[in-house]
Amino acid sequence: MLNSEVAKAKKVISKERFTNKECLTALEIKEAINNLRGAVMIAYPAYHGLPDWEPVKMIMENKFEFELLQNENFDYLNEKDTSIWWAGKELQSGKTLADYVGKNEKTKIVVKLQKSGQGAPAREPMIDQKSYTNMLSYYKKKEEEMKKLETDNDDSYLNAPWANPNNLKGQLLGTGNIQWKPK
């Protein structure tokens, strides 16, 4: 049961959602944490049997300090050492968003967090990797078709009866099926 809840929580925060451009809301995160908390409570009622130093118990009781955790997979940002970037501009802490965006309350902006002093974050590509590969394969296929058509100089269709330029004239005058030699 714990493993299934962990898998569901990982699915909620997975990179696939980012690549599919699905939003992650605070409600989804809280729901996943509450589901994990419930699974731990079922496995260890009232955390009975878990030692005080167990990270799961500390996290569930909100006593765990994530800032002290050193892990190369995570990059924890401190509030004082973090800058907020939007539209290639660094947002200053003394100004409001209305100074940058305007007073329209329906405006949605997406910001990026970056450590102070590192400059602007890298821009995202205009199209995702899957669309890019699909476009490249389509254009490659079209290019091969054009090369094939350029090399195909077969003029045998010119001798076909449907390609005769005088065919319509012969049919209108009634001279379309006249044969000069007997068969």
VEXKOLLO-209020 format. One record per atom (N, C-alpha, C): residue number from 1; atom name; x, y, z. Coordinates in Angstrom, 3 decimals. Layout:
nr|atom|X|Y|Z
NUM|CA|X|Y|Z
...
# end
This chain:
nr|atom|X|Y|Z
1|N|0.819|-1.187|0.000
1|CA|0.000|0.000|0.000
1|C|0.867|1.258|0.000
2|N|1.925|1.230|0.790
2|CA|2.820|2.382|0.823
2|C|3.459|2.617|-0.542
3|N|3.870|1.527|-1.180
3|CA|4.513|1.661|-2.492
3|C|3.567|2.244|-3.535
4|N|2.300|1.835|-3.494
4|CA|1.345|2.365|-4.473
4|C|1.097|3.852|-4.242
5|N|1.013|4.275|-2.988
5|CA|0.820|5.696|-2.698
5|C|2.047|6.511|-3.082
6|N|3.221|5.937|-2.867
6|CA|4.450|6.626|-3.279
6|C|4.478|6.762|-4.798
7|N|4.080|5.714|-5.517
7|CA|4.051|5.774|-6.978
7|C|3.062|6.833|-7.460
8|N|1.901|6.927|-6.794
8|CA|0.920|7.945|-7.167
8|C|1.462|9.343|-6.897
9|N|2.150|9.525|-5.772
9|CA|2.715|10.833|-5.438
9|C|3.809|11.212|-6.434
10|N|4.628|10.242|-6.840
10|CA|5.670|10.522|-7.835
10|C|5.052|10.886|-9.178
11|N|3.926|10.258|-9.499
11|CA|3.246|10.563|-10.754
11|C|2.696|11.992|-10.740
12|N|2.253|12.453|-9.565
12|CA|1.725|13.812|-9.447
12|C|2.812|14.840|-9.730
13|N|4.036|14.579|-9.287
13|CA|5.121|15.560|-9.431
13|C|6.117|15.169|-10.517
14|N|5.720|14.309|-11.440
14|CA|6.661|13.801|-12.446
14|C|6.984|14.850|-13.514
15|N|8.086|14.621|-14.202
15|CA|8.502|15.508|-15.292
15|C|7.591|15.363|-16.498
16|N|6.903|14.237|-16.617
16|CA|6.003|14.021|-17.742
16|C|4.887|15.062|-17.749
17|N|4.429|15.443|-16.573
17|CA|3.392|16.471|-16.498
17|C|3.930|17.792|-17.019
18|N|5.204|18.059|-16.744
18|CA|5.815|19.301|-17.238
18|C|5.930|19.269|-18.754
19|N|6.360|18.131|-19.292
19|CA|6.503|18.047|-20.746
19|C|5.144|18.075|-21.437
20|N|4.099|17.608|-20.765
20|CA|2.748|17.671|-21.316
20|C|2.081|19.007|-21.025
21|N|2.806|19.896|-20.337
21|CA|2.338|21.235|-19.990
21|C|1.073|21.196|-19.136
22|N|1.063|20.277|-18.166
22|CA|-0.028|20.198|-17.208
22|C|0.373|20.967|-15.957
23|N|-0.545|21.749|-15.437
23|CA|-0.257|22.547|-14.252
23|C|-0.289|21.673|-12.998
24|N|0.564|22.017|-12.062
24|CA|0.605|21.353|-10.764
24|C|0.099|22.348|-9.743
25|N|-0.969|21.992|-9.062
25|CA|-1.558|22.913|-8.105
25|C|-1.183|22.511|-6.684
26|N|-1.294|23.476|-5.790
26|CA|-1.006|23.210|-4.388
26|C|-1.998|22.199|-3.818
27|N|-3.216|22.211|-4.325
27|CA|-4.225|21.260|-3.857
27|C|-3.820|19.826|-4.190
28|N|-3.265|19.597|-5.373
28|CA|-2.814|18.254|-5.749
28|C|-1.661|17.790|-4.863
29|N|-0.747|18.702|-4.556
29|CA|0.382|18.348|-3.695
29|C|-0.110|18.019|-2.287
30|N|-1.002|18.840|-1.759
30|CA|-1.548|18.580|-0.415
30|C|-2.291|17.253|-0.372
31|N|-3.041|16.970|-1.441
31|CA|-3.782|15.710|-1.500
31|C|-2.830|14.513|-1.514
32|N|-1.740|14.623|-2.288
32|CA|-0.760|13.533|-2.344
32|C|-0.087|13.342|-0.986
33|N|0.253|14.449|-0.323
33|CA|0.874|14.353|1.006
33|C|-0.091|13.743|2.008
34|N|-1.353|14.147|1.940
34|CA|-2.346|13.578|2.863
34|C|-2.562|12.089|2.596
35|N|-2.515|11.686|1.325
35|CA|-2.638|10.260|1.006
35|C|-1.444|9.480|1.554
36|N|-0.248|10.055|1.437
36|CA|0.942|9.414|2.002
36|C|0.841|9.341|3.525
37|N|0.391|10.426|4.126
37|CA|0.228|10.444|5.580
37|C|-0.764|9.364|6.021
38|N|-1.862|9.218|5.273
38|CA|-2.854|8.190|5.594
38|C|-2.297|6.785|5.443
39|N|-1.484|6.561|4.400
39|CA|-0.885|5.237|4.186
39|C|0.090|4.905|5.311
40|N|0.860|5.899|5.750
40|CA|1.792|5.665|6.866
40|C|1.013|5.397|8.146
41|N|-0.091|6.113|8.340
41|CA|-0.909|5.898|9.544
41|C|-1.533|4.500|9.544
42|N|-1.888|4.002|8.371
42|CA|-2.444|2.643|8.296
42|C|-1.351|1.619|8.600
43|N|-0.166|1.831|8.038
43|CA|0.932|0.885|8.255
43|C|1.477|0.971|9.679
44|N|1.584|2.185|10.211
44|CA|2.099|2.418|11.564
44|C|1.102|3.300|12.305
45|N|0.081|2.701|12.931
45|CA|-0.933|3.508|13.618
45|C|-0.281|4.441|14.660
46|N|-0.606|5.712|14.545
46|CA|-0.070|6.761|15.421
46|C|1.456|6.739|15.421
47|N|2.033|6.341|14.317
47|CA|3.483|6.247|14.121
47|C|4.128|5.321|15.159
48|N|3.344|4.364|15.666
48|CA|3.858|3.420|16.645
48|C|4.853|2.493|15.964
49|N|6.025|2.379|16.514
49|CA|7.059|1.522|15.962
49|C|8.076|2.281|15.132
50|N|7.816|3.541|14.858
50|CA|8.783|4.346|14.118
50|C|9.647|5.119|15.123
51|N|10.960|5.050|14.989
51|CA|11.818|5.792|15.912
51|C|11.718|7.303|15.663
52|N|12.159|8.090|16.631
52|CA|12.061|9.547|16.526
52|C|12.919|10.113|15.409
53|N|14.017|9.428|15.062
53|CA|14.908|9.930|14.035
53|C|14.482|9.517|12.627
54|N|13.441|8.726|12.485
54|CA|12.961|8.254|11.184
54|C|12.467|9.447|10.355
55|N|13.019|9.630|9.142
55|CA|12.613|10.777|8.313
55|C|11.119|10.805|7.995
56|N|10.508|9.642|7.803
56|CA|9.073|9.605|7.504
56|C|8.284|10.205|8.659
57|N|8.630|9.817|9.883
57|CA|7.934|10.345|11.051
57|C|8.168|11.850|11.181
58|N|9.401|12.289|10.942
58|CA|9.706|13.710|11.055
58|C|8.962|14.527|9.991
59|N|8.871|13.996|8.782
59|CA|8.160|14.710|7.718
59|C|6.674|14.791|8.040
60|N|6.093|13.694|8.482
60|CA|4.660|13.680|8.777
60|C|4.298|14.582|9.958
61|N|5.232|14.784|10.857
61|CA|4.986|15.667|12.011
61|C|5.507|17.081|11.753
62|N|5.910|17.370|10.509
62|CA|6.417|18.682|10.098
62|C|7.625|19.132|10.922
63|N|8.496|18.205|11.270
63|CA|9.711|18.514|12.025
63|C|10.969|18.357|11.168
64|N|10.804|17.925|9.936
64|CA|11.956|17.661|9.076
64|C|12.407|18.956|8.420
65|N|13.703|19.217|8.438
65|CA|14.243|20.423|7.828
65|C|14.888|20.048|6.491
66|N|14.213|20.405|5.423
66|CA|14.677|20.056|4.087
66|C|15.943|20.807|3.698
67|N|16.149|21.987|4.273
67|CA|17.318|22.784|3.923
67|C|18.619|22.088|4.334
68|N|18.548|21.252|5.368
68|CA|19.738|20.569|5.846
68|C|20.085|19.344|4.999
69|N|19.156|18.921|4.193
69|CA|19.357|17.738|3.360
69|C|20.227|18.105|2.164
70|N|21.335|17.447|2.004
70|CA|22.236|17.681|0.880
70|C|22.066|16.541|-0.113
71|N|21.573|16.853|-1.281
71|CA|21.327|15.844|-2.299
71|C|21.557|16.478|-3.661
72|N|22.288|15.803|-4.529
72|CA|22.575|16.378|-5.836
72|C|21.358|16.378|-6.744
73|N|20.297|15.634|-6.408
73|CA|19.100|15.606|-7.237
73|C|18.190|16.801|-6.988
74|N|18.357|17.475|-5.863
74|CA|17.485|18.577|-5.504
74|C|18.296|19.853|-5.382
75|N|17.694|20.936|-5.750
75|CA|18.332|22.241|-5.637
75|C|17.394|23.114|-4.810
76|N|17.674|23.245|-3.533
76|CA|16.830|24.015|-2.642
76|C|17.208|25.482|-2.746
77|N|16.210|26.321|-2.873
77|CA|16.428|27.742|-3.011
77|C|16.043|28.450|-1.722
78|N|16.943|29.282|-1.231
78|CA|16.680|30.084|-0.051
78|C|16.000|31.375|-0.508
79|N|15.081|31.873|0.275
79|CA|14.320|33.064|-0.105
79|C|15.229|34.270|-0.336
80|N|16.268|34.410|0.461
80|CA|17.146|35.573|0.353
80|C|18.111|35.467|-0.828
81|N|18.400|34.255|-1.251
81|CA|19.355|34.036|-2.348
81|C|18.676|33.726|-3.668
82|N|17.382|33.982|-3.778
82|CA|16.628|33.605|-4.955
82|C|16.068|34.853|-5.640
83|N|16.129|34.853|-6.949
83|CA|15.525|35.938|-7.713
83|C|14.421|35.362|-8.598
84|N|13.423|36.191|-8.869
84|CA|12.285|35.779|-9.681
84|C|12.422|36.439|-11.049
85|N|12.273|35.628|-12.100
85|CA|12.421|36.122|-13.463
85|C|11.124|35.940|-14.231
86|N|10.775|36.961|-15.014
86|CA|9.611|36.884|-15.889
86|C|9.902|37.715|-17.133
87|N|9.645|37.165|-18.285
87|CA|9.817|37.835|-19.578
87|C|11.227|38.386|-19.736
88|N|12.221|37.647|-19.257
88|CA|13.606|38.063|-19.394
88|C|14.013|39.188|-18.459
89|N|13.171|39.510|-17.492
89|CA|13.468|40.580|-16.539
89|C|13.468|40.010|-15.131
90|N|14.363|40.521|-14.320
90|CA|14.393|40.116|-12.924
90|C|13.430|41.001|-12.143
91|N|12.508|40.376|-11.419
91|CA|11.534|41.136|-10.638
91|C|12.181|41.569|-9.327
92|N|12.131|42.856|-9.054
92|CA|12.725|43.403|-7.842
92|C|11.790|43.173|-6.659
93|N|12.359|42.996|-5.485
93|CA|11.546|42.660|-4.313
93|C|10.715|43.829|-3.820
94|N|11.078|45.059|-4.105
94|CA|10.324|46.207|-3.615
94|C|9.133|46.573|-4.473
95|N|9.048|46.044|-5.675
95|CA|7.981|46.409|-6.599
95|C|6.871|45.360|-6.585
96|N|5.710|45.784|-7.010
96|CA|4.581|44.857|-7.117
96|C|4.513|44.311|-8.536
97|N|3.719|43.269|-8.723
97|CA|3.569|42.697|-10.063
97|C|2.889|43.678|-11.005
98|N|2.042|44.557|-10.484
98|CA|1.361|45.546|-11.315
98|C|2.358|46.488|-11.985
99|N|3.515|46.692|-11.381
99|CA|4.544|47.538|-11.989
99|C|5.116|46.895|-13.244
100|N|5.089|45.582|-13.325
100|CA|5.654|44.866|-14.470
100|C|4.587|44.473|-15.490
101|N|3.451|44.011|-15.001
101|CA|2.447|43.402|-15.862
101|C|1.312|44.364|-16.192
102|N|0.947|45.202|-15.275
102|CA|-0.211|46.073|-15.432
102|C|-1.256|45.717|-14.391
103|N|-2.401|46.380|-14.486
103|CA|-3.417|46.212|-13.438
103|C|-4.530|45.249|-13.827
104|N|-4.380|44.534|-14.924
104|CA|-5.393|43.566|-15.322
104|C|-5.295|42.361|-14.394
105|N|-6.351|42.074|-13.660
105|CA|-6.327|40.989|-12.676
105|C|-6.410|39.609|-13.319
106|N|-6.776|39.535|-14.574
106|CA|-6.920|38.239|-15.236
106|C|-5.637|37.790|-15.920
107|N|-4.605|38.586|-15.832
107|CA|-3.345|38.243|-16.483
107|C|-2.675|37.094|-15.747
108|N|-2.266|36.106|-16.501
108|CA|-1.554|34.962|-15.931
108|C|-0.100|35.064|-16.356
109|N|0.798|35.022|-15.397
109|CA|2.211|35.042|-15.721
109|C|2.866|33.792|-15.145
110|N|3.897|33.336|-15.831
110|CA|4.667|32.183|-15.376
110|C|6.075|32.694|-15.097
111|N|6.511|32.532|-13.859
111|CA|7.823|33.024|-13.458
111|C|8.769|31.857|-13.256
112|N|10.054|32.163|-13.265
112|CA|11.077|31.151|-12.993
112|C|11.904|31.621|-11.818
113|N|12.269|30.664|-10.964
113|CA|13.125|30.957|-9.826
113|C|14.556|30.610|-10.191
114|N|15.464|31.483|-9.809
114|CA|16.872|31.307|-10.123
114|C|17.688|31.820|-8.937
115|N|18.811|31.201|-8.691
115|CA|19.692|31.716|-7.651
115|C|20.190|33.092|-8.052
116|N|20.278|33.996|-7.102
116|CA|20.710|35.363|-7.385
116|C|22.128|35.365|-7.934
117|N|22.366|36.243|-8.893
117|CA|23.690|36.393|-9.461
117|C|23.998|35.450|-10.608
118|N|23.087|34.566|-10.977
118|CA|23.342|33.620|-12.066
118|C|22.820|34.115|-13.404
119|N|22.183|35.265|-13.417
119|CA|21.652|35.797|-14.663
119|C|20.300|35.194|-15.003
120|N|19.830|35.548|-16.180
120|CA|18.509|35.089|-16.614
120|C|18.524|33.589|-16.884
121|N|17.437|32.897|-16.549
121|CA|17.369|31.457|-16.849
121|C|17.247|31.229|-18.357
122|N|17.595|30.038|-18.776
122|CA|17.536|29.696|-20.200
122|C|16.086|29.687|-20.674
123|N|15.896|30.151|-21.890
123|CA|14.545|30.173|-22.452
123|C|14.127|28.767|-22.865
124|N|12.833|28.524|-22.785
124|CA|12.301|27.239|-23.202
124|C|12.177|27.218|-24.722
125|N|12.339|26.051|-25.335
125|CA|12.177|25.979|-26.788
125|C|10.721|26.260|-27.180
126|N|10.546|26.780|-28.397
126|CA|9.203|27.132|-28.870
126|C|8.325|25.890|-29.052
127|N|8.942|24.772|-29.461
127|CA|8.189|23.532|-29.630
127|C|8.874|22.440|-28.824
128|N|8.106|21.452|-28.440
128|CA|8.678|20.373|-27.640
128|C|9.433|19.386|-28.536
129|N|10.166|18.491|-27.913
129|CA|11.048|17.564|-28.634
129|C|10.258|16.623|-29.545
130|N|9.106|16.172|-29.100
130|CA|8.314|15.235|-29.893
130|C|7.817|15.903|-31.177
131|N|7.309|17.115|-31.077
131|CA|6.846|17.839|-32.267
131|C|8.006|18.126|-33.206
132|N|9.151|18.443|-32.642
132|CA|10.335|18.725|-33.449
132|C|10.743|17.501|-34.269
133|N|10.785|16.328|-33.634
133|CA|11.164|15.113|-34.367
133|C|10.113|14.759|-35.417
134|N|8.828|14.978|-35.103
134|CA|7.775|14.715|-36.096
134|C|7.924|15.634|-37.308
135|N|8.228|16.901|-37.061
135|CA|8.417|17.840|-38.160
135|C|9.618|17.452|-39.014
136|N|10.728|17.081|-38.360
136|CA|11.913|16.684|-39.113
136|C|11.656|15.458|-39.977
137|N|10.944|14.472|-39.432
137|CA|10.666|13.271|-40.220
137|C|9.736|13.583|-41.393
138|N|8.764|14.466|-41.189
138|CA|7.851|14.848|-42.268
138|C|8.609|15.546|-43.397
139|N|9.458|16.513|-43.039
139|CA|10.208|17.237|-44.065
139|C|11.228|16.339|-44.766
140|N|11.803|15.417|-44.039
140|CA|12.742|14.468|-44.645
140|C|12.019|13.595|-45.672
141|N|10.818|13.136|-45.326
141|CA|10.034|12.312|-46.238
141|C|9.646|13.103|-47.486
142|N|9.250|14.361|-47.306
142|CA|8.893|15.203|-48.446
142|C|10.102|15.451|-49.342
143|N|11.263|15.652|-48.719
143|CA|12.482|15.877|-49.485
143|C|12.835|14.646|-50.326
144|N|12.664|13.451|-49.759
144|CA|12.926|12.218|-50.506
144|C|11.950|12.057|-51.660
145|N|10.687|12.416|-51.464
145|CA|9.711|12.338|-52.544
145|C|10.065|13.289|-53.675
146|N|10.511|14.499|-53.334
146|CA|10.888|15.475|-54.355
146|C|12.108|14.992|-55.139
147|N|13.095|14.393|-54.452
147|CA|14.258|13.852|-55.149
147|C|13.845|12.734|-56.098
148|N|12.918|11.898|-55.642
148|CA|12.444|10.789|-56.465
148|C|11.719|11.320|-57.705
149|N|10.921|12.365|-57.547
149|CA|10.219|12.944|-58.695
149|C|11.181|13.619|-59.666
150|N|12.242|14.242|-59.146
150|CA|13.217|14.895|-60.020
150|C|13.996|13.875|-60.854
151|N|14.321|12.730|-60.263
151|CA|15.089|11.714|-60.995
151|C|14.217|10.900|-61.942
152|N|12.909|10.921|-61.748
152|CA|11.998|10.142|-62.590
152|C|11.623|10.975|-63.813
153|N|12.359|10.797|-64.917
153|CA|12.107|11.510|-66.164
153|C|11.432|10.588|-67.168
154|N|10.540|9.773|-66.727
154|CA|9.863|8.819|-67.591
154|C|8.806|9.551|-68.420
155|N|8.987|9.577|-69.738
155|CA|8.056|10.260|-70.633
155|C|7.177|9.271|-71.384
156|N|7.045|8.055|-70.910
156|CA|6.271|7.035|-71.616
156|C|4.780|7.372|-71.633
157|N|4.349|8.198|-70.731
157|CA|2.930|8.536|-70.711
157|C|2.543|9.404|-71.924
158|N|3.525|10.027|-72.584
158|CA|3.211|10.880|-73.734
158|C|2.662|10.071|-74.915
159|N|2.965|8.788|-74.989
159|CA|2.475|7.943|-76.073
159|C|1.130|7.303|-75.755
160|N|0.591|7.564|-74.601
160|CA|-0.696|6.989|-74.223
160|C|-1.811|7.704|-74.982
161|N|-2.927|7.006|-75.269
161|CA|-4.022|7.642|-76.028
161|C|-4.673|8.803|-75.263
162|N|-4.658|8.767|-73.973
162|CA|-5.280|9.860|-73.222
162|C|-4.435|11.127|-73.264
163|N|-3.159|11.036|-73.663
163|CA|-2.286|12.201|-73.730
163|C|-2.220|12.804|-75.133
164|N|-3.002|12.306|-76.093
164|CA|-3.002|12.820|-77.457
164|C|-3.677|14.188|-77.466
165|N|-2.982|15.256|-77.893
165|CA|-3.597|16.585|-77.877
165|C|-4.704|16.749|-78.920
166|N|-4.719|15.918|-79.933
166|CA|-5.752|16.014|-80.972
166|C|-6.920|15.073|-80.722
167|N|-6.973|14.431|-79.590
167|CA|-7.998|13.442|-79.279
167|C|-9.372|14.096|-79.206
168|N|-9.495|15.226|-78.551
168|CA|-10.785|15.899|-78.430
168|C|-11.283|16.350|-79.803
169|N|-10.395|16.904|-80.611
169|CA|-10.771|17.352|-81.952
169|C|-11.264|16.178|-82.794
170|N|-10.567|15.049|-82.696
170|CA|-10.964|13.866|-83.451
170|C|-12.311|13.341|-83.005
171|N|-12.610|13.381|-81.743
171|CA|-13.904|12.893|-81.270
171|C|-15.033|13.824|-81.696
172|N|-14.785|15.148|-81.670
172|CA|-15.833|16.086|-82.058
172|C|-16.132|16.005|-83.556
173|N|-15.117|15.766|-84.380
173|CA|-15.320|15.657|-85.825
173|C|-15.734|14.251|-86.250
174|N|-15.670|13.323|-85.333
174|CA|-16.052|11.949|-85.658
174|C|-14.966|11.185|-86.360
175|N|-13.760|11.659|-86.253
175|CA|-12.652|10.987|-86.917
175|C|-11.749|10.287|-85.926
176|N|-12.276|9.997|-84.772
176|CA|-11.456|9.414|-83.728
176|C|-11.079|7.968|-83.976
177|N|-11.944|7.176|-84.606
177|CA|-11.671|5.746|-84.759
177|C|-11.442|5.346|-86.225
178|N|-11.017|6.239|-87.072
178|CA|-10.779|5.897|-88.475
178|C|-9.411|5.231|-88.572
179|N|-9.416|4.098|-89.273
179|CA|-8.164|3.369|-89.479
179|C|-7.864|3.344|-90.969
180|N|-6.657|3.585|-91.324
180|CA|-6.264|3.672|-92.723
180|C|-5.868|2.316|-93.270
181|N|-5.510|1.439|-92.424
181|CA|-5.122|0.108|-92.908
181|C|-6.098|-0.909|-92.353
182|N|-6.478|-1.866|-93.156
182|CA|-7.372|-2.903|-92.619
182|C|-6.633|-3.808|-91.679
183|N|-7.370|-4.322|-90.751
183|CA|-6.761|-5.230|-89.767
183|C|-6.807|-6.619|-90.199
# end
